[in-house]
Amino acid sequence: MGWSHTKPRTKHVVGKLALTAFAGASMSLGLAACEGNGKCVSNAEFLRTKATVFQERCVTCHNSSGAAKETKFILERSAVPGYIDANLRTIGDLASYYKEDAGKLLLIKPTQDGVDHGGGKLFDKKSKEYEQIVAMLERVDNPVECEDEVNFGEYFADVELLDEEATLRKASLALVGRLPTQDEYEQVRGLGIDSLDPVLDAMMEEDRFFTRLGEWYNDLFLTDRYVGGTEALDLLYAENYPSLYWFDATSSEALRDQQARWSNIGAARSAVNLVKYVVDNDLPFTEVLTADYMVFTPYSAKSFGVSIDFDDPEDPNELKAGKLPGDYPHAGILSDPIWNIRFPTTDTNRNRHRARMIYRFFLATDILRLAERPIDPTNIADHNPTMNNENCTACHAAIDPMAGAMMNFDSMGQYSPPEDGWYPDMRVPGFKDLTVPFDQFATAHQWLAQQIADEELFSVSTVQTVFTGLTGQAVMYEPNDTNDPDYTGKHKAFEIQDALIKDIAASFAEEKSNFKVVVRELIKSEFFRAKNARDPIPDDKAAEYISVGTAQFLPPEQLTRKIEAVTGYPWRQSPTSTDYLLSGNEYRIFFGGIDSDSITERIREPNGIMANIATRMSNEMACRTTARDFSNEPPDRLLFPFVEPDAQPEDDNGNAIPAVIDAIKANIQYLHFHVLGEKLELDDPQIDRTYALFIDVWKDGKTGIAAETYDGNLPGNCRATNDWWTGNPLPEERQISADPDYTIRAWMGVMTYLLSDYRFLHE
Amino acid sequence: MDRRKFISLAAFAGLGVASPRVFGGDPNRDVLTGKRKEPLFATYDGTFYVMINALGGWDPTSLCDPKGYKTPDDPEALNRSYATSDILSAGNINYAPLGNAVDEGYDGYYQTWFEKHYQRLMVLNGVDTATNGHDSGIRHCMCGRLAEGFPSFGALAAASAGKELPMSYLSFGGYDETMGLVARTRSGNTNALARIAYPDRSDPNNEESVFHSQAASDRIAQAQAERREHLESVENLPRTRHMIGMLYAARTGSNELKKLQEYLPDMLSGNGNERQAQVALAAYKAGICASVNMSIGGFDTHGNHDQSQIPRLVQLLQMIDFLWQEAENQGVADKMTVLVGSDFGRTPRYNDGNGKDHWSVTSMMLMGKGIPGNKVIGASDDGHNPKKINPSTFAVDEGGIRLEPRHVHKSLRRLAGIDDNEYGRQFPLAIPDDEDIRLFG
């Protein structure tokens, strides 16, 4: 199997005797250790699905900001990742609290049985809620864990996985936007999935991987919003950075513009570049928060007035660590000025927006899901409702302390400790139940960074980011509608994915927060490698498998790279222009891309416009590359190494020429693998279909040329008369303008067919 | 697999739904002959639904639920920019006297706008969004549900009208979640549209400049259709089957994009808000679009409220006016229904930065086909708290109900005839009988 072979991926049963005791105690309620079908129900599952009184009643007051916040019985809401485990611990801790001659507090309080309860009497001893608490407490005394609760082997038993080579191809396109070399294929062929490790590690040294890594994190940080012109530099305080526009002194206008552009990009991408730097130098990934430095390019270093020795002072992509002037208290991304500007604050917002983003990016928590509870403005008559009113504290109890820990960054993202200290009408700066030590207020963000780095959810969030980057899928939220007829299946799907993520997060943490471990393990996992189900999935299993199989409609960046990897040419108007799919003036937005400004969410499924763009691409690239490839000698061809451009499968009398047919089919077989990743036998019906396409287009073409209804030459822009990259004319003997037998146009038809195929446009 | 079941699963997994094939059975095959039927695609000429998202939380008390100051030095004034005694009206609709004739900066625009549009305008005041969160607020406003999990009204309407349309649901921002019902389309630089509309031509303006002969194109299409059948016969994972269906469904109506070129103005406006209207209306006129999300931001005025919010409201009104003008030009004004809303409202007091913060009470505006004009339903008190109304008479009534986005969307769904169709039932709005308010009659 793919991942985490050093760590068991399933939990094992404990306490068969406990199951028996359980069954007797609460069989009448159906709240047994096993369901009626014999299926084991763990404590976690029981709390989630059976003892719902805790989420439906208790947590309303017994939460960190609720009416019972001063008590020891504090539960997490379901919107908080890991809430079940947290609540199990809390219930376990308090299960033994009791009042003499009365009973366990968790039972006597809600029934006000001999004791006062701040929330009053909620139910009586005969209620189902009471029985749920009884059963839960019994389970605390006799915990139930179920054998193979999350059994990957069983779950994926009928799922076909990509073999080593196919996985490598998919991974190569995902990480570095190219096809594997023959040497790389040989390093993994038949050697087991773990043989990919060194190959993947080598790929993660390539520049292209860091481009991809930057895209993953820009999808979160959206700091590419500022890469145009001098937008990033313009946001910084010139008085803090006197050499911000150092390039103004350059006399050559062209050079000055270039220096300005690179300085700006380096500044705009400083947060993303920190991620790249940490990964490139194999540093613990937690340094993206705890780094006591910032990352500069030779150009941005000049703008910030930071003196660093670069290996190549003219390389705009070289990254080095440095510190901002003035003893700047760095804390990785948290202290990055552009990152902070991207998530602005105001006098009333008070860093809450930043806190929300920190939770989202680094703690796998969407605070706004807590805000889905309705509020009533007429009930918010309290003074300072964010501190005192339940309607508000559900969210503010979590974000306000963190917002306070970011106190030192002003509305323009600049380090500027408030002269009057933090707002006295807000929660004390801190994180969870810890507060920033007063003597560390000036560096509260550094304190915060360390707290987050120590959190398990930091590891989880890292895995989630890479998961989405590799698959194009957002991670699932835990379903909570137990009345949904598909609840069980959906929950199973969630459990499997969640278990994978947590397991890889654990491996990541064990390997000193090694980011590359996450990438490798996800690539080797069943989720990345799932290719097909051996049989049709029955309806009652569909919910369980709805998220298996990546089937990602390639976003603009990845499709751009794949086009060039496969055809040898980029899809752009000229060698120096921007790729069509990456240009905001062309197809980027139409094709579901983002601009990091107002369009920040990708469209992951094709609409009519996107389908047409893909069709146009297949036509244009077939036109651009077919004759050009044929203009090379066979060993230098990427697309047609097995066939000559004028090879015709039949003679003038209509007799088949077997040798030519074999060569054509061999090349079609090659193209199916090269373009689509399909390994087919020569007699596969897919080969036959493509061959039939070739033959039919060719025959029609020959007839048309003979009847002079078709031109004997290629369309102008489909000819190979010059080197596309340099514009220089090709040697005359290599030039191809004519297509007297329509063979080249038949191959163009084949190329359009393959480049428009589902398997080319998806991974 | 049952179609309704698949929609539910697809939504859970974040997938769109376009092909009936994955559910089992093939509605595109003739039951008797088993032969594939031609794609059932027709251009759309039903109601055009326009949802204008004013992002950030607008201030209705500076627009259509006016509350001015009692005296210029009133410390409790909800608005410092005008007096209560100066509130204007157009028909039955009161509005803030901002941008009025005496205010040279705005050249009387509010008055111009309300006088021009009041007869087609319905204002809903005192709408309780029950949130101060941006995402949840705009979601609540545009789909009728506070929590996640519902498609926007635009997506629902587009799915019901024709999900096969190549630009069925066009979005320029705002809450545009589709929950997998329909493909969402974005528009980029419209100069590129010609090449997109004619993917088979090297030069979109030259019908002779084709990449392949017609025979070759037809043959390629045949091979693609056969390939699709093959893929659907061998791929068993639901996600894969779904994505195959999405790709081929997206191609079904892609030829119709050519019509868009016919209706786009020769010269698009340099104003981004106006361009949204031009592209959207051209797409609708071409019969390839059923609904559009338009968006305009800048309403989150936590500081310097009056100087920021009021000009923005003027821009919003200009945007709406341009939309109607363009609709008149395209001859489709009588087919358009417009909803204007925002995340929430603004606090009934200024903060220390002369700004206003989030306030869960807001207003919504509706115009156009099926909307009774010159009407105001709902109200708020002097503190901008919602007043209850009688759901039958709409009169203010302490024993009545609070107007919420779900009530609005229930009425909208009924107006669109989609409340009880398969998509409406998939995402039901729970309204108790005693709250069933029929806003549009």
Interface residues (C-beta under 8 A of the other chain):
Chain A: V159 T346 D347 T348 N349 L368 R369 A371 E372 P374 I375 D376 P377 T378 C392 C395 Q473 A474 M476 P479 D484 D486 K490 A493 A530 N532 A533 R534 D535 P536 I537 D539 A542 A543 Y545 I546 S547 V548 G549 T550 A551 F553 G584 N585 E586 Y587 R588 I589 F590 G592 S598 I599 I603 R604 E605 P606 N607 G608 I609 M610 A611 N612 I613 T615 R616 N619 E620 A622 C623 P685 Q686 R689 T690 A692 L693 D696 V697 D700 G701 G704 Y710 P715 N717 C718 R745 A746 M748 G749 T752 Y753 S756 D757 Y758 L761 H762
Chain B: M1 D2 K5 F6 S8 L9 A10 F12 A13 G14 L15 G16 D128 A130 T131 N132 G133 D135 S136 L146 A147 E148 L165 P166 M167 S168 G173 A183 R184 T185 R186 S187 G188 N189 N191 A192 R195 I196 A197 P199 D200 S202 S209 F211 H212 S213 A215 A216 R219 I220 A223 Q224 E226 R227 R228 H230 L231 V234 E235 N236 L237 P238 R239 T240 H242 M243 I244 M246 L247 A250 R251 T252 G253 S254 E256 L257 I288 S295 G297 H302 G303 N351 D352 G353 G355 D357 W359 S360 V361 N385 P386
